[in-house]
């Protein structure tokens, strides 16, 4: 059964936030049975089949269950009773002038047993601590009225107790210490609001959480009740709050207001100004506390209903319900894990003058509740002090009971085939009602560590990282011998296990380890390589990087915990199986097969991916460059993917192209998501088409297209278009210089709506040398200043629709024509656009000065924007010439334009000067 539960928890976190709940539900199929193994089939009264005991004179008792079946019952008027396992009821004495307002807490100190509670009889308020054996009470007066009960923990020879009182506008929080004889107030703190919600302590017992009725959430230092420095002021929530809080093992705090709106307060995220996320889950809520079961599902109660809530990534969503139970739910129910690994809720409600006890199960797969048992308790109601408790029976460690009470002094208890498990399964978290997260259990539980890669969060479906672990006994202070474990264990691998609360796992990871994720022996080897692999024996190297701080199972430690033996991770065993996720740094092997014309070459590439890359939001695209001197025209990528049934995925050319994974330079872009086998097919490089454009332009300017073909080419064809959406409009083709080779011809010259289309091609004589076959000069207009010296994407402005130059003897299918296209590039050049050359003759001279004088003092537009040349940014330089970017946005011709013109005067550039920088290029 524990293996099934581990399998279920494993599936829960395999994927991210979007599919988390779906997999959670699916995994429940492995644990459900058709037969209810809870009650009533095996339910029986605790006392040899008797279901209840009467406390003579008792009213609305608060019940504390103890292991073995004994329990204490504290009446609302201060009478204390002991109910023995045999069913005998003993009266232990009564504290005068008290009225118990909330369920009492229980603790043991120096071998003695004590009950602690807050009293408010309408005249005065007090904190009471009573020795249950002697009946001796000790008390301390509180200011104003009290409401929220007590929070208590034992620290050596003293018990530390917290409680609060409320006032008209201000409340007060108190810290007391009890040494067995005296109760001393050590600190108090005034709170802006009435803290009616029970106070809660952090698991490390260093922080006290306070929530006021008007929605102010405080984090106080446990030792002196001062405000936490990182918050300074309270966190503000909307609504009225009187319902007890709950906490999960990641220190997420759950609260709900009377309107049924639930908040999750992520303690790790709380800072000044923090705004927690919330969701309305119920029409309303009363004083029944929130529960968190062993699967992390949160339950809230109100409007006679129960609702199941899921928290993922700091957000809340309703998983199931609301499910109508019956009457008013004013006391906290109990969450139980049945022997069938189903969650059962024992819910007390009041219908009219009677109590109604209902057991419902929750099926996360169907997101539904179902009633499995119901009992009407005549003649009395459930009150706030009727909160359910549970502990072991005397007969066997695996058998538990639950107990509650009604207002008339009747105490009810039944045996059950299940036990209270979860982060917060009952009022105050445990049977002691200590109001902090602690663990009590009698069975060994396990801690499983799962590792995943850092980019996509995919889990390694085989033993991955090695770690060494020792079990630490917190009572004796001794360690077990060190054992080698693996993350992502297989069915035959050892998993750390021990007893909850008392024992801890101390672990650290080995520096690194090699794995076989992709080869050898994988389906890839059999499917693709025919069962024979020339690939290396290992293809992945793993090392510990980080505990998964975003996981719902996140480890509450420092970032580097678990890295080495001097800094081990310490994890306490819980009373249900735990799982924590870690992220691995990885080095993957990519084997690249270059299939060249007439031969093949192999290349091994090691790609690394670290948690730090992910954390800093870097680009995780790795470039695979093709072999130089050849032209790639087909690509196939096989990459490890544990989520695919084959264990790998195949990316073919069409997919790679459709998803932008083939660059303009015909390089391959891939995410580093696993080891890979990459196959690239090549032909001989055929030539190039390049467009020489201005580095800066505003207004009318020339641009040049040069077409080169490689030796052996026998056909040329291309179409050029320009995208005008970015503000460039072609006006006309000025000239063309076409080589006299073969029967090539210009098939179309079109300038329409600012777009140019130039179709050129035909058969060639087979070229005996690399040849420039065309130079085309165009005139274009730039509607706004554009400087390509910055991070401007040139391909957004000029793009080639199609074009190829065919090499004799290499044939391409129609679908491969685009991939056999020549090298294509748009190149910014400073010399194409001369500042001050207003007549476009390539020379800044006196004629240009006369034109500038005519425009001086005017605001220019249209074609005349060419006169607006200054001022310019710091990139502007005359020698060497860089036009920089225009700073003037008014288009006024003024002294700044004259200043730039003066620096440019006399500069001369011919088309030959521009094109000489671009020799033949394949």
C-alpha positions in Angstrom: 0.0 0.0 0.0 2.8 2.4 0.8 4.2 1.7 -2.7 0.9 2.6 -4.2 0.8 5.9 -2.3 4.3 6.8 -3.4 3.3 6.1 -7.0 0.4 8.4 -6.6 2.5 11.2 -5.1 5.1 10.7 -7.8 2.5 11.2 -10.5 1.2 14.3 -8.8 4.3 16.4 -9.5 5.4 15.0 -12.9 4.2 18.1 -14.8 3.6 21.8 -14.2 0.8 23.8 -12.8 -1.7 23.4 -15.7 -1.9 19.6 -15.6 -1.0 19.0 -12.0 -4.6 18.4 -10.7 -5.4 16.1 -13.7 -2.6 13.7 -12.9 -3.4 13.9 -9.3 -6.9 12.6 -10.0 -5.8 9.9 -12.4 -3.3 8.5 -9.9 -6.1 7.8 -7.5 -7.2 4.9 -9.6 -4.4 2.8 -8.1 -5.7 3.1 -4.5 -9.4 3.1 -4.6 -11.5 0.0 -3.8 -15.1 -0.8 -4.2 -15.6 -1.6 -0.6 -15.7 1.1 2.0 -13.0 0.1 4.6 -13.9 2.9 7.0 -17.2 3.1 8.9 -19.9 1.8 9.4 -18.7 -1.7 8.3 -16.0 -1.8 10.9 -17.1 1.1 13.0 -18.0 0.3 16.6 -18.3 2.2 19.9 -15.0 2.6 21.6 -16.0 1.1 25.0 -16.7 -2.5 24.0 -19.2 -1.4 21.4 -20.7 1.4 23.5 -20.8 4.7 21.6 -21.2 7.3 24.3 -20.6 8.3 27.9 -22.5 10.9 29.9 -20.7 13.5 31.9 -23.0 14.2 34.8 -23.3 18.0 35.1 -21.0 18.5 32.1 -21.9 21.0 29.4 -20.3 21.3 25.9 -17.1 19.4 26.8 -13.8 19.7 25.0 -12.3 16.3 24.4 -8.6 15.4 24.3 -7.8 11.8 23.3 -4.7 9.9 24.4 -3.0 6.8 23.1 -4.7 3.6 24.4 -8.2 5.0 24.4 -8.1 7.1 27.6 -9.4 10.7 27.2 -9.9 13.9 29.1 -13.1 15.9 28.9 -13.2 19.5 30.0 -16.8 20.9 30.6 -17.5 24.5 29.6 -17.9 25.3 33.3 -14.4 24.1 34.2 -15.2 20.5 35.4 -12.5 18.1 34.3 -13.3 14.4 33.7 -11.2 11.4 32.8 -12.8 8.6 30.7 -10.9 5.4 31.1 -10.5 2.8 28.3 -12.9 0.6 30.2 -15.6 3.3 30.0 -15.4 4.4 33.6 -15.9 8.1 34.0 -13.9 9.9 36.8 -14.4 13.5 37.9 -11.1 15.2 38.6 -12.3 18.5 40.0 -13.6 21.8 38.9 -12.0 25.3 38.6 -14.4 27.9 39.9 -15.7 30.9 37.9 -14.5 29.8 34.5 -16.2 29.5 31.2 -14.2 27.6 28.5 -14.5 29.5 25.2 -12.6 27.2 22.8 -11.2 23.6 22.7 -8.6 23.0 25.4 -4.9 22.2 24.7 -3.0 19.4 26.3 0.7 19.0 27.1 3.0 17.0 29.2 5.8 18.6 31.3 8.3 17.0 33.6 6.3 13.8 33.7 3.0 15.5 34.5 -0.1 16.0 32.3 -1.8 19.4 31.9 -4.8 21.0 30.3 -4.5 24.7 29.2 -7.5 26.8 28.1 -8.8 30.4 28.0 -11.8 31.4 30.1 -14.2 34.2 29.7 -17.2 34.2 32.1 -18.5 37.6 31.1 -16.9 39.3 34.1 -13.2 38.5 33.7 -10.9 36.6 31.4 -8.0 34.4 32.3 -5.6 31.8 31.1 -5.9 28.5 33.1 -3.4 25.7 33.3 -4.6 22.7 35.3 -2.7 19.6 36.5 -5.1 16.7 35.5 -3.8 14.4 38.2 -4.0 16.7 41.2 -6.7 19.0 39.8 -4.6 22.0 40.9 -5.1 25.1 38.7 -2.9 28.0 38.0 -4.2 31.0 36.2 -3.3 34.5 35.0 -5.8 37.4 34.3 -6.2 38.7 30.8 -7.3 42.1 29.7 -10.8 42.5 28.2 -12.4 39.5 26.7 -10.7 36.4 25.3 -11.9 34.3 22.3 -9.2 32.5 20.4 -8.0 29.7 22.8 -4.3 28.8 23.4 -1.2 27.7 21.5 1.4 25.8 23.5 4.7 24.1 23.1 7.2 22.5 25.6 10.7 24.0 25.7 12.9 21.9 28.1 11.6 22.3 31.6 9.0 24.9 30.7 5.9 25.2 28.6 5.5 28.3 26.5 1.8 29.3 26.1 0.3 32.0 23.8 -3.2 33.4 24.0 -4.9 36.7 23.1 -7.7 39.0 24.2 -9.9 41.3 22.2 -11.1 44.9 22.8 -13.3 47.5 21.2 -10.6 48.4 18.7 -7.4 46.9 19.9 -6.4 43.4 20.9 -3.5 42.0 22.8 -1.3 38.9 22.3 0.3 37.3 25.4 3.3 35.0 25.9 3.5 33.0 29.1 5.9 30.5 30.5 4.8 27.7 32.9 7.3 25.7 34.9 4.9 23.3 36.6 4.0 25.5 39.5 3.9 29.1 38.4 2.5 30.9 35.3 4.4 34.0 34.3 3.7 36.5 31.6 6.9 37.3 29.8 5.7 39.5 27.0 2.5 41.1 25.5 1.9 43.0 22.4 -1.0 45.3 21.3 -2.6 44.4 18.0 -4.6 46.7 15.8 -7.8 44.6 15.8 -9.4 41.7 17.6 -7.5 38.4 17.3 -10.5 36.1 17.4 -8.7 33.5 15.2 -6.6 31.0 17.2 -2.9 32.0 17.2 -0.6 29.7 15.2 3.1 28.9 15.6 5.6 28.1 12.9 7.0 24.6 12.7 10.4 25.8 14.0 8.6 27.6 16.8 10.2 30.9 16.0 7.3 32.8 14.5 3.8 33.5 15.9 1.0 34.2 13.3 -1.8 36.4 14.3 -5.0 37.1 12.3 -7.5 39.7 13.5 -11.2 39.8 12.9 -10.8 42.7 10.5 -8.2 40.9 8.4 -4.8 42.0 9.6 -2.2 39.3 9.5 0.8 39.7 11.7 4.1 37.7 11.9 5.5 38.1 15.4 8.8 37.0 16.9 8.0 34.1 19.2 10.4 35.2 21.9 9.3 38.8 22.4 6.2 39.3 20.2 7.9 42.0 18.1 7.0 42.5 14.5 8.9 40.6 11.9 11.4 43.0 10.3 10.8 41.9 6.7 7.1 42.9 7.0 7.1 45.8 9.5 3.3 46.2 9.3 0.5 43.6 8.9 -0.6 42.1 5.7 -4.2 43.2 4.9 -6.9 40.8 3.9 -10.5 41.6 3.0 -13.5 40.5 5.1 -14.2 39.3 8.6 -12.1 36.4 10.1 -13.1 34.1 13.0 -12.3 30.7 11.6 -9.1 28.8 12.8 -6.2 28.8 10.4 -4.3 25.8 9.0 -0.8 25.3 7.6 0.9 22.8 5.3 4.4 21.4 5.4 5.7 24.2 3.1 4.6 26.8 5.6 1.7 28.0 3.4 -1.0 29.4 5.7 -4.7 29.0 4.8 -7.4 31.3 6.1 -11.0 31.9 5.2 -13.3 34.8 5.9 -17.0 34.7 6.9 -18.0 35.3 3.3 -16.3 32.1 2.2 -13.2 33.6 0.5 -10.1 31.6 1.2 -6.5 33.1 1.1 -3.2 31.3 0.8 -0.3 33.2 2.5 3.0 31.8 1.2 5.3 32.5 4.2 8.4 32.3 1.9 6.9 35.2 -0.2 5.7 37.4 2.6 7.3 40.9 2.5 6.1 44.4 3.1 3.2 45.1 0.7 2.7 41.4 0.0 -0.8 40.6 -1.4 -1.8 37.0 -1.0 -4.0 35.3 -3.6 -7.6 34.3 -2.8 -10.6 32.5 -4.2 -14.2 32.3 -3.1 -14.8 28.7 -2.2 -18.0 28.8 -0.1 -21.1 31.0 0.3 -20.1 31.6 3.9 -17.9 30.1 6.7 -18.4 29.8 10.4 -15.9 28.8 13.1 -15.1 25.3 11.8 -11.3 25.1 11.2 -9.6 24.4 7.9 -8.1 21.0 7.3 -5.2 19.8 5.1 -5.1 16.1 4.3 -2.1 13.8 3.5 -2.4 14.6 -0.3 -2.2 18.3 0.2 -5.9 18.9 -0.5 -7.5 21.7 1.6 -11.0 21.4 3.1 -13.2 24.2 4.2 -16.6 24.1 5.9 -19.5 26.5 5.9 -23.1 27.0 4.8 -23.8 23.4 5.8 -21.3 22.3 3.2 -17.7 21.1 2.7 -15.5 22.0 -0.3 -12.1 20.6 -1.5 -9.5 23.1 -2.6 -6.2 22.7 -4.4 -3.2 25.0 -4.1 -0.7 25.1 -6.9 2.0 27.7 -7.3 0.4 30.0 -4.8 -3.0 30.0 -6.4 -6.2 28.3 -5.1 -8.8 26.5 -7.1 -11.9 24.6 -6.1 -11.3 20.9 -6.7 -14.6 19.5 -5.6 -17.9 20.5 -4.0 -19.4 22.3 -2.3 -21.1 19.1 -0.9 -24.1 19.7 1.4 -23.8 17.9 4.7 -26.7 19.1 6.7 -26.9 21.7 9.4 -24.6 24.3 10.9 -20.9 23.3 11.1 -19.6 25.2 14.2 -16.9 22.8 15.3 -13.8 21.5 13.5 -14.1 18.1 11.7 -11.5 15.4 11.3 -9.6 14.3 8.2 -8.8 10.5 8.1 -6.7 8.4 5.7 -8.6 5.1 5.4 -6.9 1.8 4.8 -7.9 2.1 1.2 -5.9 5.3 1.0 -9.0 7.4 0.6 -9.6 10.6 2.5 -12.6 10.6 4.8 -14.0 13.6 6.7 -15.8 13.2 9.9 -18.1 16.2 10.1 -20.2 17.4 13.1 -23.2 19.6 12.3 -26.3 20.8 14.1 -29.8 20.3 12.7 -32.5 21.9 14.8 -31.9 20.6 18.4 -29.9 17.6 17.4 -26.4 16.8 16.4 -25.6 15.1 13.1 -22.3 13.3 12.6 -21.5 12.6 9.0 -18.7 10.8 7.3 -18.0 11.7 3.7 -15.3 10.5 1.3 -13.6 12.6 -1.3 -12.7 11.1 -4.7 -10.2 13.5 -6.4 -10.5 11.5 -9.7 -14.1 12.4 -10.1 -13.9 15.5 -7.9 -16.8 14.4 -5.9 -17.8 13.8 -2.3 -19.9 10.8 -1.2 -21.7 10.2 2.1 -20.6 6.8 3.6 -22.1 7.0 7.2 -24.3 9.2 9.2 -25.4 9.3 12.9 -28.0 11.5 14.6 -27.2 12.5 18.2 -30.4 13.3 19.8 -31.0 16.2 22.2 -27.9 18.2 21.9 -26.0 20.5 19.5 -22.3 20.6 18.4 -20.5 23.7 19.7 -17.1 25.2 19.0 -15.6 23.0 21.8 -16.9 19.8 20.1 -13.9 19.8 17.7 -13.1 16.2 16.9 -10.0 14.4 18.3 -8.4 11.1 17.5 -5.8 8.7 18.8 -4.9 5.0 19.0 -6.9 2.4 20.7 -5.4 0.0 23.2 -6.0 -3.2 21.1 -3.6 -2.6 18.3 -1.3 0.1 17.0 -3.1 0.2 13.6 -6.5 0.8 15.1 -7.7 4.4 15.9 -10.7 6.0 17.3 -12.3 9.5 17.0 -14.3 11.3 19.6 -16.5 14.4 20.0 -19.2 15.7 22.2 -22.6 17.6 22.2 -23.8 20.4 24.4 -25.7 18.2 26.9 -22.5 16.6 28.1 -22.5 13.4 26.0 -19.2 12.2 24.8 -19.2 9.9 21.7 -16.4 7.8 20.4 -16.0 5.1 17.6 -13.3 2.9 16.4 -12.2 3.3 12.8 -10.1 1.6 10.1 -8.0 4.7 9.4 -5.9 7.3 11.1 -5.8 11.1 11.1 -3.0 12.0 8.7 -2.2 15.2 6.8 -0.5 18.5 7.5 -3.5 19.8 9.5 -6.0 16.9 10.0 -7.9 18.4 13.0 -8.3 21.4 15.2 -4.9 22.8 16.3 -3.2 20.3 13.9 -3.0 17.4 16.4 -4.7 15.7 19.3 -2.8 18.0 21.7 -4.2 21.1 19.8 -0.8 22.8 20.1 -1.5 25.0 17.0 1.8 24.3 15.2 2.8 21.8 12.6 4.1 18.6 14.2 4.0 14.9 13.4 2.9 11.9 15.5 2.7 8.4 14.1 3.5 4.8 14.9 4.4 3.4 11.5 7.6 3.8 9.4 7.2 6.2 6.5 9.5 6.9 3.5 11.2 9.9 2.0 11.6 9.8 -1.8 13.8 12.3 -3.6 13.0 12.9 -7.3 15.3 14.6 -9.7 14.4 16.5 -12.9 16.1 18.5 -15.6 16.0 22.2 -15.1 14.6 23.5 -18.4 11.2 21.8 -18.8 11.0 20.0 -15.4 11.0 16.5 -16.9 11.7 13.7 -14.4 14.4 11.2 -15.0 12.5 7.8 -15.2 15.4 5.9 -13.8 17.8 6.2 -10.9 19.5 9.5 -11.5 21.5 11.4 -8.8 23.3 9.4 -6.1 23.1 10.6 -2.5 24.4 9.4 0.8 21.9 9.3 3.7 22.0 8.6 7.4 19.1 8.4 9.8 19.4 10.6 12.8 17.6 9.8 16.1 16.8 13.2 17.7 16.2 11.7 21.1 19.5 9.7 21.5 21.4 12.0 19.2 22.9 9.1 17.2 23.2 8.4 13.5 22.7 5.2 11.6 25.4 4.0 9.2 25.7 5.8 5.9 23.8 4.3 2.9 23.9 4.9 -0.8 20.6 6.0 -2.3 19.4 7.2 -5.7 16.9 9.8 -6.7 14.1 8.5 -9.0 14.4 5.0 -7.5 13.2 1.9 -9.3 11.1 -0.7 -7.6 14.2 -2.6 -6.4 16.1 0.4 -5.2 16.4 1.3 -1.5 14.4 4.2 -0.2 15.1 5.9 3.2 12.4 5.1 5.8 12.0 5.5 9.5 9.6 6.6 12.3 8.1 10.1 12.2 8.8 13.1 14.3 11.7 11.5 16.2 13.9 10.6 13.2 15.4 12.7 10.5 17.1 11.9 7.2 20.5 13.6 6.8 21.6 13.5 3.2 24.1 15.0 0.7 24.6 14.4 -3.0 27.6 13.0 -4.7 29.4 15.6 -6.9 28.2 14.1 -10.2 27.1 10.9 -12.0 26.8 9.7 -15.5 23.6 8.2 -17.0 22.4 6.4 -20.0 19.2 8.3 -20.9 19.2 7.9 -24.7 21.8 5.1 -25.4 22.6 2.3 -25.4 19.7 -0.2 -25.3 17.0 2.4 -25.9 14.1 2.2 -28.4 16.0 4.8 -30.4 18.9 2.5 -30.9 16.6 -0.3 -32.1 14.2 1.8 -34.1 16.6 4.1 -35.8 20.0 2.6 -35.7 18.9 -1.0 -36.2 20.0 -2.2 -32.8 23.6 -1.3 -33.3 24.9 1.9 -31.7 28.1 3.7 -32.4 27.1 6.2 -29.7 29.1 6.5 -26.4 28.1 4.4 -23.5 26.9 7.4 -21.5 25.2 10.5 -22.8 24.4 12.5 -19.7 26.2 13.8 -16.7 24.1 15.0 -13.7 25.0 16.9 -10.6 22.8 18.4 -7.8 21.8 22.0 -8.4 18.8 23.0 -6.3 15.9 21.9 -4.2 12.8 22.6 -6.2 11.6 25.8 -4.5 8.5 26.0 -6.7 7.2 22.5 -6.0 4.3 21.9 -3.8 6.7 19.5 -2.0 9.4 22.1 -1.7 12.1 21.5 0.8 12.1 24.1 3.6 15.8 24.6 3.6 18.6 26.8 2.1 19.3 26.9 -1.6 22.5 24.9 -1.3 21.3 22.3 1.2 22.4 18.8 0.2 25.3 19.9 -2.0 28.1 18.2 -0.1 28.9 16.4 3.1 29.7 19.6 5.0 26.3 21.0 4.3 23.7 18.1 4.5 20.0 18.5 4.1 18.0 17.5 7.1 14.4 16.3 6.5 12.2 15.1 9.3 10.1 12.0 8.7 6.4 12.7 8.6 3.6 10.4 9.5 2.8 10.0 5.8 5.3 9.3 3.0 7.1 12.4 1.9 8.5 13.3 -1.5 10.8 16.2 -2.4 12.0 17.2 -5.8 15.4 18.5 -6.8 16.7 20.0 -10.0 19.9 18.7 -11.6 22.6 20.5 -13.5 23.0 18.5 -16.7 25.5 18.0 -19.5 24.0 16.3 -22.5 25.8 14.7 -25.5 24.6 15.6 -28.9 25.8 13.3 -31.7 25.6 15.2 -35.0 25.8 13.1 -38.3 26.7 15.3 -41.2 25.6 13.5 -44.4 27.8 15.1 -47.0 27.7 14.5 -50.8 29.5 11.2 -51.1 30.6 10.8 -47.5 29.5 11.3 -43.8 31.2 12.9 -40.8 30.3 12.6 -37.1 30.6 15.4 -34.5 30.0 15.2 -30.8 28.8 18.3 -29.0 28.4 18.6 -25.2 25.7 21.0 -24.1 25.2 22.2 -20.6 22.2 23.4 -18.7 22.4 24.7 -15.2 19.8 25.8 -12.7 21.4 29.2 -12.6 20.6 29.6 -16.3 16.9 28.9 -15.7 16.8 31.1 -12.6 18.2 34.1 -14.5 15.8 33.6 -17.4 18.5 33.1 -20.1 17.9 31.9 -23.6 18.2 28.1 -23.7 18.5 27.8 -27.4 21.7 26.0 -28.6 22.9 26.6 -32.2 24.1 23.7 -34.3 26.1 25.2 -37.2 26.3 23.3 -40.5 29.5 22.1 -42.0 31.3 25.0 -43.8 31.5 24.7 -47.6 28.3 22.8 -47.9 24.6 23.6 -48.0 22.2 21.8 -45.6 18.8 21.1 -47.0 17.3 18.5 -44.7 17.4 18.0 -40.9 16.1 15.3 -38.5 16.4 15.5 -34.8 15.9 12.6 -32.3 15.8 13.9 -28.7 15.3 12.2 -25.3 11.9 12.8 -23.9 10.8 10.6 -20.9 7.1 11.7 -21.4 6.9 10.1 -24.8 6.1 6.3 -24.9 9.1 5.7 -27.1 11.4 7.7 -24.7 12.3 10.1 -27.4 10.7 12.5 -29.9 11.4 13.1 -33.5 11.6 16.6 -35.0 11.6 16.6 -38.9 12.4 19.4 -41.3 8.8 20.7 -41.6 8.3 20.9 -37.9 11.7 22.6 -37.4 10.9 25.2 -40.0 7.3 25.8 -38.8 8.6 26.5 -35.3 11.4 28.8 -36.3 14.1 26.3 -35.4 16.0 26.8 -38.7 17.7 30.2 -38.8 18.1 32.5 -41.8 21.7 31.3 -41.8 20.5 27.7 -42.0 21.6 26.9 -38.5 19.6 24.6 -36.2 18.2 26.0 -33.0 17.3 23.5 -30.3 16.4 23.6 -26.6 18.9 21.8 -24.4 16.2 19.4 -23.2 18.1 16.2 -23.4 20.7 14.1 -25.3 20.1 14.0 -29.0 21.0 12.4 -32.3 21.0 15.0 -35.1 21.1 14.1 -38.8 21.9 16.8 -41.4 21.9 16.3 -45.2 24.0 18.6 -47.4 24.6 19.7 -51.0 27.3 21.9 -52.3 26.8 25.6 -51.7 25.3 27.2 -54.8 25.7 30.9 -54.4 24.3 33.9 -52.6 21.8 36.8 -52.9 22.6 39.9 -50.9 20.9 43.2 -50.5 23.1 46.1 -49.5 21.0 48.6 -47.6 21.8 51.8 -45.7 22.9 51.6 -42.1 20.8 54.7 -41.6 18.2 56.2 -43.9 15.5 58.8 -43.8 13.8 59.7 -47.0 14.9 58.6 -50.5 18.0 56.4 -51.0 19.6 53.8 -53.3 19.9 50.1 -52.4 21.8 47.3 -54.2 21.1 43.6 -54.9 24.0 41.4 -55.9 23.6 37.8 -57.0 26.5 35.3 -57.1 26.6 31.8 -58.4 29.1 29.1 -57.6 31.2 27.1 -59.9 29.2 24.3 -61.5 25.8 26.2 -61.3 23.5 25.5 -64.2 20.2 27.3 -63.2 19.4 30.5 -61.3 16.0 31.7 -60.1 15.0 34.1 -57.4 12.2 36.5 -56.4 12.8 39.5 -54.2 10.1 41.2 -52.2 10.2 43.8 -49.5 8.0 44.1 -46.5 6.6 47.6 -46.3 4.8 47.2 -43.0 7.9 48.5 -41.3 8.0 51.8 -43.2 10.1 51.1 -46.3 8.6 51.7 -49.8 10.3 50.8 -53.0 9.9 53.4 -55.8 11.6 52.0 -58.8 14.4 49.9 -60.2 17.2 52.3 -61.3 19.5 49.9 -63.2 20.6 46.3 -63.6 23.8 44.7 -64.7 23.3 41.1 -65.8 26.1 38.7 -66.9 25.8 37.3 -70.4 25.7 33.6 -69.5 23.2 31.1 -70.8 19.7 32.3 -71.5 18.9 34.0 -68.2 16.5 36.8 -68.4 14.5 39.2 -66.2 11.0 37.8 -66.2 9.3 40.5 -64.1 10.0 43.9 -62.7 7.1 45.2 -60.6 6.8 48.1 -58.1 3.3 48.1 -56.7 2.1 49.9 -53.5 5.6 50.3 -52.3 6.6 46.7 -52.8 9.2 45.6 -55.3 9.1 42.2 -57.0 12.0 41.2 -59.2 11.9 37.8 -60.9 15.1 36.7 -62.5 16.3 33.4 -63.8 16.8 30.7 -66.4 19.3 28.1 -67.5 23.0 28.9 -67.3 26.0 27.7 -69.2 27.6 25.4 -66.6 29.8 27.9 -64.8 33.5 27.2 -64.8 34.2 29.6 -62.0 32.4 31.5 -59.3 30.6 34.3 -61.0 28.6 37.5 -60.2 25.6 37.1 -62.4 23.6 40.3 -61.5 23.9 43.7 -59.8 20.6 45.5 -59.4 20.2 49.1 -58.2 16.9 50.2 -56.6 15.5 53.4 -55.3 13.6 53.2 -52.0 11.9 55.6 -49.6 12.2 55.4 -45.8 9.1 56.9 -44.1 10.8 57.3 -40.8 14.4 57.3 -39.5 15.8 53.8 -39.1 19.3 53.0 -37.8 20.4 49.4 -38.3 23.4 49.9 -36.2 21.3 49.0 -33.2 19.5 45.7 -32.4 17.0 46.2 -35.3 16.1 42.9 -36.9 17.0 43.5 -40.6 14.8 40.6 -41.8 11.7 42.5 -40.4 12.3 45.1 -43.2 13.6 43.2 -46.2 12.9 39.5 -46.9 13.4 37.2 -49.8 10.3 35.3 -50.8 12.1 32.5 -52.6 15.2 31.8 -54.7 17.6 29.0 -55.6 20.7 28.4 -57.6 21.0 24.8 -58.8 24.2 22.8 -59.0 24.5 20.3 -61.8 24.1 16.7 -60.6 22.2 17.7 -57.4 18.5 17.5 -57.9 15.9 18.7 -55.3 12.3 17.8 -54.9 9.8 20.7 -55.0 9.6 20.6 -51.2 13.3 21.0 -50.9 13.7 24.0 -53.3 13.5 26.5 -50.5 16.1 24.6 -48.5 18.5 24.5 -51.5 18.2 28.3 -51.8 21.5 30.2 -52.0 22.9 32.1 -49.1 20.7 35.2 -48.5 21.5 38.2 -46.4 20.6 41.8 -45.8 23.7 43.9 -45.0 23.6 47.5 -43.6 26.4 49.7 -45.0 27.2 53.3 -43.9 28.2 54.5 -47.4 24.9 53.7 -49.0 23.2 56.9 -47.5 25.4 60.0 -47.3 24.2 62.7 -44.9 23.9 65.9 -46.9 23.8 64.2 -50.4 20.4 65.7 -51.2 20.6 65.0 -54.9 21.7 61.4 -54.5 24.8 61.8 -56.8 27.1 60.3 -54.2 28.9 63.6 -53.4 28.2 66.2 -50.7 29.1 69.5 -52.5 28.1 73.1 -53.2 24.9 72.1 -55.0 23.7 70.3 -51.9 24.6 73.4 -49.8 22.4 75.6 -52.0 19.5 73.1 -51.6 19.9 73.2 -47.8 19.9 77.0 -47.7 16.5 77.0 -49.5 15.1 74.7 -46.8 16.7 76.4 -43.8 14.1 77.5 -41.2 11.3 75.4 -42.6 9.7 72.2 -41.4 10.0 69.5 -44.0 7.9 66.5 -44.9 7.5 63.9 -47.6 10.6 63.6 -49.9 12.1 66.7 -48.2 12.7 64.9 -44.9 16.2 64.1 -46.3 17.2 67.7 -45.3 16.7 66.9 -41.6 20.1 65.5 -40.8 20.9 66.9 -37.3 21.5 66.7 -34.5 22.7 63.0 -34.3 23.5 60.7 -31.5 27.0 59.8 -30.2 27.4 57.1 -32.9 27.9 59.8 -35.6 31.4 59.8 -37.0 33.0 61.2 -40.2 36.2 59.2 -40.2 35.4 56.4 -40.1 32.0 57.3 -41.4 29.0 56.2 -39.3 25.7 58.1 -39.8 24.4 57.3 -36.3 20.8 58.1 -35.5 18.8 61.3 -35.9 17.7 62.9 -32.6 15.5 65.6 -34.0 11.8 64.5 -34.2 10.4 67.9 -35.3 11.7 67.7 -38.9 12.8 71.4 -38.7 15.8 72.4 -40.7 18.0 74.5 -38.4 21.6 75.2 -37.2 21.9 71.5 -36.2 21.5 70.4 -39.8 24.0 72.9 -40.9 26.5 71.7 -38.3 26.2 68.1 -39.6 26.4 69.2 -43.2 29.6 71.1 -42.5 31.3 68.0 -41.2 30.1 65.9 -44.2 31.0 68.5 -46.9 33.3 67.1 -49.6 32.6 63.4 -48.8 32.2 61.4 -52.0 31.1 57.7 -52.5 30.4 55.9 -55.7 28.4 52.6 -56.1 31.7 51.0 -56.8 33.0 52.1 -53.5 30.1 50.4 -51.8 30.1 47.1 -53.7 33.9 46.6 -53.6 33.4 45.5 -49.9 31.3 42.5 -51.1 33.4 40.0 -53.2 31.9 36.7 -54.3 30.3 34.7 -51.4 28.8 31.3 -51.4 
